[in-house]
Amino acid sequence: MLWNVDLTLVDVAIVTREAYADAFRQVTGRPLVKLAPAMGRPDSEIIFETLAINGIVTSDEHLPKFIDALAGAFSGRRRRLDKDGRAMPGAKEALKAVSRLEGVVQSVLTGTIKSNAIHKLRAFGLDAFVDFEVGGYGEEVYPKATLLQVAQGRVKQMYGFTCDGSNTVLIGDSTRDVQTARIAGASMIAVASGRSTASELRDAGADIVLQDLTNPSEVVAAVARLTTPMDRKAG
């Protein structure tokens, strides 16, 4: 099970924008005028577009410097996450319910860099249900579908069983998440909690569309429908 983070499990947009503005100033010495929209994209892509639309000519050094600055800026604001952000309704209960399914490993497939993804989930007590070591993150410069396959390989290394289309489920809120699952051959549970509507998610090819995560039994039933215990443990 791979979860998207922003607008699927948490909403911390205010803190994220502030951290980006801080990191931009550290790296360029200039104030951030415009932040590139996320739209389900990785931080690495957002960083490059943000630099470009603010008139910065990029070099090979910009991305690692910006990622380091973003990690530090976000970490410095981590104690504000629960004040200025929120867990999405039902997120904790859904993670807990899915964790009880036999053979399930839960991690994240997110555009957020790893350190910030951990802070985001930890702020709301969601980290206990997630193995961050087998996830995929925004500092890894791969297309998101390739990153899903990288995460599958990490599960193989850590747990010894093979992940493929029959036993991998992505849960996310954007049409880009749906496209990622389709390209990678994984099953897709879309949640209409972000900027994509339920009809847009269905049209993009989601296997199951939920309005939100507030009914953990509904989430578990969706996961069970797309996998079987044998699939989840197959190696």
C-alpha positions in Angstrom: 0.0 0.0 0.0 1.4 3.3 -1.1 -0.2 6.5 0.1 0.1 10.0 -1.4 0.7 12.5 1.4 -0.6 16.0 0.6 -4.3 16.4 0.4 -4.7 12.6 0.8 -3.4 12.2 4.4 -2.6 15.8 5.5 -3.1 19.4 4.4 -0.1 21.6 5.5 -0.1 24.0 2.5 0.5 27.1 4.6 3.7 25.8 6.2 4.9 24.3 2.9 4.6 27.6 1.1 6.5 29.4 3.9 9.2 26.8 3.8 9.5 27.2 0.0 9.8 31.0 0.4 12.5 30.6 3.0 14.4 28.1 1.0 14.2 30.2 -2.2 15.6 33.2 -0.4 18.4 31.2 1.1 19.4 29.7 -2.3 18.9 32.8 -4.6 19.2 35.8 -2.2 15.8 37.0 -3.6 12.3 36.9 -2.3 9.9 34.3 -3.8 7.3 36.0 -6.0 5.5 33.0 -7.4 5.5 29.3 -6.3 4.9 26.7 -9.0 1.7 24.8 -8.4 2.1 21.3 -7.0 -0.5 19.4 -9.0 0.8 16.1 -7.7 4.3 16.7 -8.9 7.6 16.0 -7.0 9.4 18.7 -5.1 12.3 18.4 -7.6 10.0 19.4 -10.5 8.4 22.2 -8.4 11.8 23.6 -7.5 13.0 23.8 -11.1 9.8 25.4 -12.3 9.7 27.8 -9.3 13.3 28.9 -10.1 12.5 29.3 -13.8 9.3 31.4 -13.3 11.1 33.7 -10.9 13.8 34.4 -13.5 16.6 32.2 -12.0 19.0 30.5 -14.5 19.6 27.1 -13.0 22.7 25.1 -12.6 23.4 21.6 -11.4 24.0 22.9 -7.9 20.5 24.5 -7.5 18.5 21.3 -6.9 20.6 19.8 -4.1 21.0 23.2 -2.4 17.3 23.9 -2.6 16.4 20.5 -1.3 18.7 21.0 1.7 17.4 24.5 2.3 13.8 23.2 2.0 14.4 20.4 4.5 15.9 22.9 7.0 13.2 25.5 6.5 10.4 22.9 6.9 12.1 21.3 10.0 12.2 24.7 11.6 8.5 25.0 11.3 7.5 21.4 12.2 6.0 22.4 15.5 3.5 24.6 13.7 2.2 21.8 11.5 -0.6 20.7 13.8 -1.6 24.4 14.4 -1.5 25.6 10.8 -2.3 22.3 9.1 -4.6 19.3 9.6 -4.8 15.6 9.1 -7.4 14.8 6.4 -10.7 13.5 7.8 -10.4 9.8 8.6 -6.7 9.5 7.7 -5.5 8.1 11.0 -8.4 5.6 11.2 -8.0 4.5 7.6 -4.2 3.9 8.1 -4.9 2.0 11.3 -7.6 -0.1 9.7 -5.6 -1.0 6.6 -2.6 -2.0 8.9 -4.7 -4.8 10.3 -5.0 -6.5 6.9 -2.9 -9.6 6.6 0.3 -9.2 4.7 0.1 -5.4 4.2 3.1 -3.1 4.2 2.1 0.6 4.2 4.4 3.3 2.9 4.2 6.6 0.9 4.7 7.6 -2.7 4.9 11.3 -2.5 6.3 14.3 -4.3 7.5 15.6 -0.9 11.1 15.0 0.1 11.6 12.3 2.6 12.4 14.3 5.7 9.4 16.6 5.2 7.1 13.7 4.5 8.1 12.2 7.9 7.5 15.5 9.6 4.1 15.9 8.0 2.8 12.5 9.1 4.5 12.6 12.5 2.8 15.9 13.4 -0.5 14.1 13.3 0.4 10.7 14.7 0.2 9.0 11.3 3.9 7.9 11.1 3.3 4.8 13.3 1.5 3.0 10.5 4.1 3.7 7.7 7.4 2.2 6.8 9.3 5.2 5.4 12.2 3.1 4.3 10.4 1.5 1.4 8.6 4.6 0.1 9.3 7.0 -2.8 10.1 10.7 -2.4 10.4 14.0 -4.1 14.1 14.3 -4.0 14.5 11.2 -6.2 14.6 12.4 -9.7 12.5 9.8 -11.4 9.1 10.0 -13.1 6.5 9.1 -10.5 5.6 5.8 -12.1 9.2 4.8 -12.1 9.4 5.8 -8.4 6.5 3.5 -7.7 8.5 0.7 -9.1 11.5 1.8 -7.1 9.3 1.5 -4.0 8.3 -2.0 -5.0 11.9 -3.0 -5.3 12.6 -1.6 -1.8 9.8 -3.8 -0.4 11.4 -6.8 -2.0 14.7 -6.0 -0.4 13.3 -5.3 3.1 10.5 -7.9 3.3 11.5 -10.5 0.8 8.3 -10.6 -1.3 7.6 -9.4 -4.8 5.3 -6.5 -5.5 3.6 -6.2 -8.8 0.3 -5.1 -10.2 -1.7 -7.7 -8.4 -0.6 -6.7 -4.9 0.3 -3.0 -5.2 -2.3 -0.3 -4.4 -1.8 3.5 -4.6 -4.1 5.8 -2.7 -4.0 9.4 -3.9 -6.1 12.4 -4.6 -5.0 13.7 -8.0 -5.4 12.6 -11.6 -1.6 12.6 -11.7 -1.6 9.9 -9.0 -4.1 7.9 -11.2 -1.8 8.2 -14.2 1.1 7.0 -12.1 -0.7 3.9 -11.1 -1.9 3.2 -14.6 1.6 3.5 -16.1 3.2 1.4 -13.3 0.5 -1.3 -13.5 -0.7 -0.8 -10.0 -4.3 -0.6 -8.7 -5.6 2.8 -7.8 -7.9 4.0 -5.1 -8.6 7.7 -5.7 -9.9 10.0 -2.9 -11.8 13.2 -4.0 -10.2 15.2 -1.1 -7.8 17.2 -3.2 -8.2 19.4 -6.3 -9.5 16.6 -8.6 -13.2 15.9 -8.7 -14.6 12.4 -8.4 -15.6 12.4 -12.0 -12.1 13.6 -13.1 -10.6 10.7 -11.1 -12.9 8.2 -12.6 -12.3 9.5 -16.1 -8.5 9.3 -15.5 -8.9 5.5 -14.8 -9.1 5.1 -11.0 -10.2 1.6 -10.1 -12.2 2.9 -7.1 -13.1 6.4 -6.1 -14.0 7.4 -2.5 -15.2 10.8 -1.5 -13.0 10.8 1.6 -11.4 8.5 4.2 -13.9 8.9 6.9 -15.3 5.4 6.6 -12.3 3.1 7.4 -14.4 0.0 6.6 -14.9 1.4 3.1 -11.2 1.9 2.7 -10.4 -1.6 3.8 -13.1 -3.0 1.5 -11.6 -1.2 -1.4 -8.1 -2.5 -0.7 -9.4 -6.0 -0.2 -11.3 -5.8 -3.5 -8.2 -4.9 -5.4 -5.9 -7.5 -3.7 -6.2 -10.9 -1.9 -4.2 -12.2 1.1 -2.3 -14.5 -1.2 -1.4 -11.5 -3.5 -0.3 -9.4 -0.5 2.1 -12.1 0.7 3.2 -13.5 -2.7 6.9 -13.7 -3.3 
